[in-house]
C-alpha cells in the first residue's frame, strides 16, 4: 500500500484538501465521512466518500489527461462489458490550490487479486478472457489510439534504458534475451481493436475468487490488443494461462507480443519504483521471474 511520494512532480493530496474540494463543488456530499484509500496505484490518489463513492485525484501532471479520457469513453464501453465498471458521478475542477481536474465515482466492492494466492485461478482466467474478448467486440469506430496500442518495438529504448539501470540487480542478460525474442514476433496487421491497456492486479476486483469489476480506464483505446494479455503473467499462475489464452483466442504471435508487453512494463517499472512503491516493484520482479521461467 502506498501513500508515499513516487514522482518528483507529485502533488500532495490529503483529506482536508479533498474535503474542501467536495464542499465547494459538490455541497450535497459535504459532511460525508472521508478517508484515504491506501493503494499501490501510482497515478491517482483515492479517497472513500461516504459508503458508496470514491474520489480520485491525479498525483502528477502526466495523469491529468486520463481524467477526461476516462469520463469520455467509459459510458460507451461499459454497457457491453461482462463485469462492473466505475460509474462516473461527477467531474471536479481545479480549486483550493489543487491545479487539475478530478473525479467522483461510485464505489465498487471487491479486492485486488493477489498473484500466487488466487482462490479460483482457472475461473478467474476464464473471466479475464471473457472480459478481454467482450472489449474486443466493441465497435472501434472513432476510438482513440490506446496508450499501449502501438507496436511493441516502440518500447525498446525505454526497456534498454531500464535494463541498464538494473545491471547487477537482476539477470539482465536473460531478460534481454527474452525481450529480443518478443521483438521478433510479427507485428499486428489487423484492424484496430479496443483494449483496456492496464489489466494489472491493482485494476481488477474479485469477489469469491471471480472477476467482479475492472477499474481505471485511463489507458483504454484501440490498436494492437496484445497488451491486454499482460494479466497472464501479472496475475495468473502458469497452469491457468491456457484457460485465459483459449478464452481470448490469442495466436502464437499475439501471445508472444503480450508476453513482451508484460515484460516491458515490469522492466520499466522496476527501477523507477524500486524504493518508492514496494508492491509495484515486487509484482515487477514476479512478472520477470514468471516470464524467464516460461522462456527458459
N, C-alpha and C positions, 0 to 999 in steps of 0.2 A: 504494500500500500504506500502511496507516495503523495505527500503534500509538500515536498521539498522543492527547491528551485532547480530546474533541469536545464533551462536555457538562459543564455546571457541576457537576452532581451525579454525575459519573462516578467509579466506584470503581477504584482502582489494582489491577491484577492482574498478577502476574509468575510466572515459572517456579518459584521456591522456594515460593510460596504454593500453587500448583496441585499441586506435588509433595507438600506436606504434606497437602492435602485427599485426594489419591489414597491416600497411605499410611495415613491414618486411617480412610478409609471403604471403600476397595477394595484391601485389602492384597495381594490376588492379582496386582495390577498394579504394585505398588510396585517401584521399581527399573528399570522400563522407560524407555527414552530418552524425554525430554520436551523439546519445543521449541515456541516460539510460532509460529503460522502468521500471517504478515503478510497482512492483508486490509483492504479498504476498507469492510468491514461496520461499521456504526455501533452495532449493538445488542448484539453478543456478542464477547467475546474468545475466540479459539480456540487450542488447543494440541494438537499432534500427540503422541499417546501410543503409543509403540512403532511397529510397522509398519502396524497395521490399526485404530487407534482415534483418535478426536478428542474432546477435552474442550471444552465450550462453557460459558462463564460470562457472565451478563448484565453489561453495562458500567454500567448505571444502573437506578434503580428502575422506570422505565416498561417495561423489557424483561423484568421478572421474571415477570409473568403468562404470558408466551408459553412459558415452560418447561413448566408443567403443561398448557397448551393443546396444545402440540405433542405431548407424550408421550401425551395422551389420544386425539387424533384420527389420528395417523399410522398406528397399526395398523389402523384402519378403512378408511383411504383407500388405503394403499399397494398392496394386492393387485390393485386394479383399474386401476392406472396403467401406462403402457407403458414407462417407464424407471425406473431405480432411485430410491428414496427413502432418507433416512437411517434406519439401523436402531438404535433405542434399545437401549443395553446397560446403562445404569444411571442412576439419579437420585441426585444428591448432595444433601446437606443443608447448611445453614449450618454453618460451623466455621472454626477458625483465624483468626478475626477477619473472615471473609467472611460477610456477613449474609443471603445469598439462596440459594435452591436453584440447582443447576446440573446438567449432564447429560453423559453419555458416550455417544458414538455410534460405529458402525463407520465407518471412513474410506472415502470414495468417491474413486476416481481420476478424473482429468479436469482440464480447465482451464476457466476462465471465458471465454466468447466475448468477443471484442473488436470492438465496433461499428466498421465500416469496414475490418476485416481478417478477415472470415469466410472459411473455406476453402470451404464449401458453403452459401452463403446460402439458396438455394431449398430445399435438402434440410432445412436447419435450420428454415426457415419451416414446412415441412410437418410436421416432427417436433413443433414447438411447437404447431401447430394440432391435431395428433392428441392431444397431451397435454391441452390445454385441453378438447377435445371429450370425452375419456375422463373427466376430472374432473367435467364437467357431467353425465355419465350416472350418476354415483354417487347413490344414494338420499339425498335431503336430509333425511329424517326425523330430527328431534331435533338437526339440525346447528345450531351457534351462528351468530349473525349475524356475517358477515365484517367484519374491521377496515375494509375498504373496500367492503363490500357495501351501502352506503347510497346514497341519491340524490346525484348529483353536486353539486347545489346546496348540500349541507352543507359543501362545501369552500370556498364563495365567500368567507366572511370571512377565511379563512386565506390564500387566494390574493391578495385585495386588500391584506392587511397585508404580504405578501411583496413584492408589486409596489411598494408604497410604499418599501420598503427598497432596492429595485433601481433606483429612479429615477436616471438618469444612468449606469447600468452596463449596461443592456440596452435594447432598443427596447420600452419598457413600453406604448406606445400600440398597437403591432402585437400584442403579447402579450395585452393587454386585449381587443382586437377578436377574437382567436382564442378566448379564454376565453369571451367572451359568446356567440360563435357556438355553442360546445359546450353552454352552458347552455340554449340554445334547443331542443336535441334533446329529443324526447319522453322522459319518464321510463319506466323499466322497469315493465311492468304484468304480467309473467309470474310464475310460481311461483318461490320461492327456489331458487337453483342453487348448487352448490359452486364456489368459486373459490379459487385459491392466494392471491391478493391481493398478490403482490410478485414477479412474474416479471421481475425485473431481471437484468442480466447477471451480477451477483455471486451470484445464487441459481441459476444454470444452470451445468451442467458439460457440456462437449462432448469427444468423442473422435473423432479423424479427421473433424472437421467436423460430426458428428452429435450430437444431443442424447443424452446418456448418463445424466444424473441431474438431479433438481431437489431443492434443499435448502431449509431454513429455512421451516417451516410455521407459524411463529408468528402469521401473519395469516390463516390459512385459515378459511373459513366460508362461509355461504350468504347469498344476496341477489342483487343485480344482478351478473351475471357479467362485465359490460363491463370491469371493472378488470383482468381477465386478458388484455386486448388490448394492454396497455402495451408488451409486447415488440415490437410492430410499429414503434414509434418509438424505444424504448430500445436495441434490439439490431439490428433488421433494416434493410437498405437499402431504398430506395424500390422497386426492381424485384423484391423478394422479398415485399413486403407482400401482394400479391394472392394468392399461394400460401397464406400464413398465413390470410388472411381467408376464402378458399374452404374450407380445412380446418376452420375453426371454424364456418363458416356464418353469419357476422355480417351482419345487415342494415344499412341506412343509419343508423338511429337508434342502434343499438348501437355501430357503428363510430365515430359522432360522440361518443358518451359515452366510449368507450375512448380516443379522442384527447384528450378533455377530462381524463380521469384521468391520462394520461401528462403532459400539460401541467401540471396542478396539482401533481403530485409533483415535477416538475422545478423549478417556480417556487418552491414552498415550501422545497425543499431548498437551492436555490442560495445565498440569503443566509446561511442557517444554517451551511452547510459551506464557504463561500467560501474561508476561510483554513485551516480545520482538517482538511478532507478533500478534497484536490485531485482524486482520481479521481471522487468523487461530484459535485463541483462541475463538473468537465469533462463528465461524462455529462449533467448537467442542462442545460448550455449546448448540448450536442449535440442533445438532445431538443427544446429550444426552436427551434434552427435548423431541424431536420427538419420540425417542425410548421408553422413560419412559411413554409417553402418550399412546403409542401403546401397551405396555405390561402391563399397569396397570390393 
